Amino acid sequence: MKRIRCSSKVAMKQIRCSSKADRKQMRCSSKADRKQIRCSSKADRKQIRCSSKVAMKQIRCSSKADRKQMRCSSKADRKQMRCSSKADRKQTRCSSKADRKQMRCNSKADRKQDS
């Protein structure tokens, strides 16, 4: 694949690609084009997956799960949403580390009290 050592980085990328795949023909022409074309070959359902990092996160999620719809929108939202889907019994588990410990303990304490 990398047999021919090229004088320039651009030329190197071109030749490395041509040997790899016809379906990914323009994969290395530029970083933006590479992302677009790499996706089209992978999946129609994830069509715009690579257009931008933000869009990538949004669309990667939609294909994965409707139940975790907003999982990737932001780190804070991701934690909140990830929890709701995981457990109603541990509803506030991810809001903050302190709250998480409290809730985890409460459930344990409640469990011991009931028994």
C-alpha positions in Angstrom: 0.0 0.0 0.0 2.7 2.5 1.0 5.3 1.1 -1.4 5.8 4.3 -3.3 7.3 7.0 -1.1 6.2 10.3 -2.5 7.9 13.7 -2.6 4.9 15.5 -1.2 2.4 14.6 1.4 -0.5 15.3 -1.0 1.0 12.9 -3.6 1.6 10.3 -1.0 -2.0 10.4 0.2 -3.3 10.1 -3.4 -1.2 7.0 -4.2 -2.0 5.4 -0.9 -5.7 5.7 -1.6 -5.7 4.6 -5.2 -4.3 1.2 -4.2 -6.8 0.9 -1.4 -10.2 1.4 -3.0 -12.1 2.6 -6.0 -15.2 3.2 -3.9 -13.2 5.7 -1.7 -11.6 7.3 -4.8 -11.5 10.8 -3.6 -11.0 9.9 0.0 -7.7 11.7 0.4 -8.0 14.7 -1.8 -8.6 17.0 1.2 -9.6 16.6 4.8 -13.2 17.9 4.2 -13.7 15.8 1.1 -12.2 12.8 2.8 -14.7 13.0 5.6 -17.7 13.4 3.2 -16.8 10.6 0.9 -15.7 8.2 3.6 -19.2 8.4 5.0 -21.1 7.9 1.7 -19.4 4.6 1.2 -20.1 3.5 4.8 -23.8 4.2 5.2 -26.8 6.0 3.8 -28.4 6.1 7.2 -25.5 8.1 8.5 -25.3 10.3 5.4 -24.2 13.6 7.0 -22.3 11.9 9.8 -19.0 13.5 9.0 -19.9 16.9 7.8 -18.9 18.5 11.1 -18.0 17.3 14.6 -21.3 18.7 16.0 -23.4 17.2 13.2 -21.5 14.0 13.5 -22.4 13.6 17.1 -26.1 14.4 16.5 -26.5 12.1 13.6 -24.5 9.3 15.0 -26.9 9.2 17.9 -30.1 9.3 15.9 -29.1 6.2 14.1 -28.1 4.5 17.3 -31.1 5.0 19.4 -34.3 7.0 19.6 -34.4 6.3 23.4 -31.1 8.2 23.8 -32.1 10.9 21.3 -30.2 13.8 22.7 -27.4 11.7 24.2 -24.6 13.5 22.3 -25.8 17.1 22.2 -23.4 18.1 25.0 -21.5 16.4 27.8 -23.9 17.6 30.5 -27.0 16.6 28.5 -25.4 13.3 27.6 -25.0 12.4 31.2 -28.5 13.4 32.1 -30.1 11.5 29.1 -27.8 8.5 29.6 -29.1 8.1 33.1 -32.8 8.5 32.3 -32.6 5.6 29.8 -30.6 3.5 32.2 -32.8 3.6 35.2 -35.8 5.4 36.6 -34.9 4.0 40.0 -31.5 5.9 39.9 -33.1 9.0 38.3 -30.7 11.7 39.6 -27.7 9.4 39.6 -25.7 11.5 37.1 -26.6 15.1 38.0 -23.4 15.5 40.0 -20.9 13.3 41.8 -22.2 14.4 45.2 -25.8 13.8 44.2 -24.8 10.5 42.6 -23.3 9.3 45.9 -26.3 10.5 47.9 -28.8 8.7 45.6 -26.7 5.5 45.5 -26.6 5.5 49.3 -30.2 6.3 49.7 -31.2 3.3 47.6 -28.9 1.1 49.7 -30.2 2.5 53.0 -33.8 2.2 51.8 -33.1 -1.4 50.8 -31.6 -2.2 54.2 -34.5 -0.4 56.1 -37.1 -2.4 54.1 -35.5 -5.7 55.0 
